[in-house]
Amino acid sequence: MDGTEAADTDAAQALDRDFWIAHLGAMIKNQRLGRFTVEELAERAGVSAGLISQIERGIGNPSFATLLRLANSLDLPLASMFTNPNEGREHMLVRRTDRRRIEIPSQGISMELIVPDTDRKLGVVSMTIPANFDGSHVPHSHEGEECVLVQAGTLVATVAGQDSTLGPGDSLTYDASLPHWWSNHTESAAVMLAISTPPSLGKAH
């Protein structure tokens, strides 16, 4: 790839990030209006009102923990944030290059939707967890059952206070109503597949 191609790719990726940041901000604001003021949501989520205001205006760069806290406080499945308002519903086939993707550059986390959309009975999301990531400060809890499959690297899955270390090819299936989170105590990123039914990744009860 020459310099021009690299610059074009970087520009396209920047535009894509800007689109998703604006999209996330609009979704959070739409879910908040009529239910909470910015200050009330900030108190529920444990984040600053100023940060929420920035996110809603499309100028913030929320961390993964912030997105989870906002999704939990709004009773909103995190997976629904993949919904692209400019696309129609797909039926079956998802090419690897066409996966809907959310990146959180500040923490090195990326998520890809493996199923065509979030209006499904099954949710499948690929997540890249960066090195030295501690997920204990934002535990998940949602209805249904979940299975995580580690595809690369090593992760520690904590379910109801019990730790399980998973390497490539290892999977863990559990009652998703139990508090659970993932951590990466290594110096390399890890990739996992999270499969849930119903598709409620990130929704707390």
N, C-alpha and C positions, 0 to 999 in steps of 0.2 A: 504494500500500500504506500503510495507516494504521499508527499506533504499535502497536496490538494485534496486527495481522497480522505486523508486523516482529518483534515480540517472540516470537510463536509460531514463526516461521521460524527465528530464532536459537536458540530452545530445542530445536527439532527437530534442527537441525544439530549442536548440542552433544551431544545424546543419541546421534546417529549417530556422531560422533567418538569418544565414550566407548565405544560398542559396538565399534568397530573397534580401538581401542587395547587393550581387554580381549581381543578375539579374537586380535589379533596376539601378545599376551603369552602367551595359552594355547597358540597354535600353536607358538611358539618353545620354550616349556617342554616341550611334548609331544615335539617333535623332538629336544630335548637329552637328556631323561631316558633313562638306560640307555646313553648314548653318551659324554657329557661332564659333568663337574661345571661349575658356573657359572664357576669359576676357569679351567678348561681351555678352555671356550668363549671366555671373555674373552681369553685369550692367543692363540687361533687367529684371533679376529676383530679383535684390536687395539683393543678397547674395554674399559672398566672393568667389573669384576665387579658393582659397585654399580649401574651403569646397566642391566646385563642383569637383575639382580634386580628393579629398579623396573619394567622393561618387562614381565617375567613376571607381576608383580603388577597390571599394568594401570594403573600410575600414572606411567609414563614417557612422554616425548614424543620418540620416536626420530627422528633426522634420516634423510634419504634415504640418506646414506652409511652410517649405522649399520645400516639395514635391509639394504642390499646386502652389507655385511660379514658380518652374521649369516646371511643367506641363503646366501652363498658358503661360509661355514664349516660350515653344516649340509647343504651340497649340496642346497639347497632352491630350486626355481624361485621367483623373486620373484612371478611371476604367481599362484602357488598361494595367496598371501596374500589374494587377492580372494575365495576360497571362503567363502560364507556358510553356516554350519552350520544355519541356520534355514530355508533354502530348498531345494526339490527341484531336480532337474536340469531345465533348460529345453532345448528341442530346437532351435529355429531363430530365432524372432523375439525381438529385443531392442529395446524402445522406448528412445528417447534418455533419457527420464526414469527408466528402470529400469536403467540401466547400473550395474554394481557399481563403487564408487569408493573410492579411498584418498587421503586428503589428509595432507600433512606440513606443517602450518601454520608450523613453525619455519623452513622454507626456501621456502615458497610453491610447493612441488611438488604436483601432483595427478595421479592416474592413473585412467583409466577403462577397464574391460574392455569391448571392443567385441563379442566373441563371447559366447555364452550362459554359458560356464563354462570352467574350465581343463582339463577332461578332453577335449581336442580334439587333432587332428593339426596344427592351425594356431593360433597365438597372435596376437591383435591387441589392442594396448593404445594408447590415446591418452594422451600425457603433456604436461603443461604445465610448461615449464622456466622458472624465474624469471630476471629480469635479473641479469647479472653472476654467473652460475653457472659454476663450474669443476668438471667431472666427472673431471679427470685423476687425482684421488687415489683413485678407485675404478674402475679399468678392468674391463670385462666380458669374459668369454670363455666360450663355451658351444657345444655341438654344433649343427650344422645351418647354415642360411642365414637371413639377416635382411635386410629392406628397411626403410629409414626414409623417410618422406615428410613434409616440412615443410608444415604447413597455414597457419601464421601466424608472422610474425617471421623471425628469422635465427638459424641454429645452425651451429656448427662441429663436424663429425663427424670424429673421429680414429680411423683404422683402421690398425693396425700402424705407428703413428708418422706416418702421412700424413694431413694435414689437408685437409678439403673444406668449403667454405663453402656452405651451402644456404639458399636463400630460399623463399618460398611457391611450392609446386608442384614444387620440386626433390626428387629422390629419390636414394638411394644404396643399392646392394645389395652385400653382401659375405659372405665366409666368416666365420661367427660365431665360429669357433674362434680367430680372430685377436683380440688385445687391442683393445678399442674403447671409446670413450666419447663423450659429447656435452658441449659447452660453449656458453654464451650470453654473448657479450662485449658485448651491447647493453644499453640502458637500458629495454628493454621485454620482457615475457614472450614466449615462443615456444611454439607448439604443434606437436607432431609425432605421427605415427602410426608405431608400431613393429610390424612384421609379421614373425613368425619361425616357422620350421618345423624341428624340433618346437617347441612353445610353451615355450621355456626361458628367457624373459626374466629376467636376473639370476642365472642358474645358472652357476657357474664350474667349470672342470675343470682 
